[in-house]
Every structure is written in C-alpha cells, then in structure tokens.
Amino acid sequence: VQLQASGGGLVQPGGSLRLSCAASGFTLDYYAIGWFRQAPGKEREGVSSISSNRSGSGGSVYYADSVKGRFTISRDNAKNTAYLQMSDLKPEDTAVYYCAAVFTGSYSSNWYKRPRLSDSAFDYWGQGTQVTVSS
C-alpha cells in the first residue's frame, strides 16, 4: 500500500495549486482519503477528507474552517487518485501537505470511530509535498 502526493510548489498569494495523491498496491474505491498539512513549528492538522463512494455517506466531503470555500477535495477512482484543488492561497497555507487513506469497508474502521479530519482516522500515509505561498 503506497500513497504518492505531488503537485506542490511555490505560488504567489491568491494563486492556485492542485495536489494529487496517487495510490498503488490497492484500489481507492473502499478507502476514505484525507489531506493534512504541517507547517514549521506547528502540529499536523486535517485540511479535508472525502469518504468512499461505496460507503453509506457516498463521497461526503469535510473541510477545516480555514480552507472552506477555497479548497476542493475530489477523487477519481478510475485513476486511483485523489486531488486537492487549492485556490486563493494565503501565506498561512504554507506547509508540507500529506495525503492519507483508510479502508472503510468494515465498521471497525477508524474512519467510523474518529473525527473525519483527525489523523487518527487514517491508517496509511504518503510522503509530503511542499506548498509555499509567498510573493
């Protein structure tokens, strides 16, 4: 099980980036996906998550208040990839961004026991991709 995050870079305030999270070794259909970020000197925080299309909540999405209206999470199960579209980026969005996944085909999954933006809800993690917002 591997997750590969990509798409980070340097962008000016107000700009946009799209992060990708490609899965290998498993299919994303039964997995919820989360995006997290960690800025220097700060704890990792949940940014957004999306449930499996096959779960009872059918592709429900969740966002941290700080990114609502600016970030959009999506998934393309055919490509085994999830995305985080980030718009109107601000300097405070600067961080290393990580994607994570959790199997939701069983009610014993942490997805059903933890808050949807909690890192404890997820079992598999990719390496991070750096996003820097600066003029």
Buried (B, 14 or more C-beta within 10 A) or exposed (E): EEBBBBBBEEBEEEBEBEBBBBBEEBEBBBBBBBBBBBBEEEEBBBBBBBBBBEBEBEBBBBBBEEBEEBBBBBBEBEEBBBBBBBBEBBEEBBBBBBBBBBBBEEEEBBBBEBEBBBBEBBBBBBEBBEBBBEE
